[in-house]
Amino acid sequence: MKFSKRHLAKTITWRLIGTLDTFLLSWLISGDMAVGAQIGVYELITKMVLYYVHERAWFKSAIKSSNKRHVLKTFSWRAVGTIDTIVLGWLVSGNPLTGLKIGSAEIVTKMLLYFGHEKLWYRIDFGLDQRNRRKRLEKLKKSKKQ
């Protein structure tokens, strides 16, 4: 698997958003700030790895339709993320129901946040050297025609 600065940047920005969401939900559901913080810290590590692998897998996808792609990525990532959160919530709190509650709440919040994150990154050229070169070339061709 080759290194991608774009996928690494997406991983970091998403993880910051996702960890804050998990921390807040875990704290509210468990009633214990320490539990929320602990789940957030563990998730920071597990989800960074899982998200990067998910991004690399989707980069190779043949699905080009923007909205279809974003919706499918949202659901596939949410499945991976929810399972991870449920397990971490259970292990940290010692209560499987707490893990299920946190994971269930995240299904809604994280899907909305993730969809917005995907739409934003779809518009950003960071790390897409070939796309950037092609845009510069097209701009240069247009200016020569005028």
Steps between C-alpha positions, in 0.01 A plus 500: 500500500659831394501811720252777417523844660139569399368190676713573804364857518143374461565245772623764743221753433231236524648352814498837676131544419416138581690489828332815627160352411582169671635671811186712537258213434690262729506755778127577464395135478728363772465804722875481564744741336791262565323220309434740211863611496634145518279378216600808298872433549477131410282580203748758380748220444275222369298722269803672344627164384157375390413825318828510307449142381137584407615806301763302310246229414246755374764686297522192280122484454357526150197695625536850354156648571560756773176463697479120466863469601461728803190319621658154464821615671295653779315174568806275468707717731217532748474120524871469578495798737191389690637153567824654626314745727271233644796278587700789652197628693440155641864440593549842663168521684477129574138511387398369155182708510704819539705402195181433303347833603809696400531312170130551424516873568805531278321343207303821456755763600796347324319432172399865474845622596674251269284585199583868544870417541497295178323773303753757620802284417356419157538870418853530638796428271753446779714196420360455151806597300370353173166680536681826580730464198203427273313809629806721447543362148132563416526854638814561295331370182199726559719805550691427177172477305393845616 
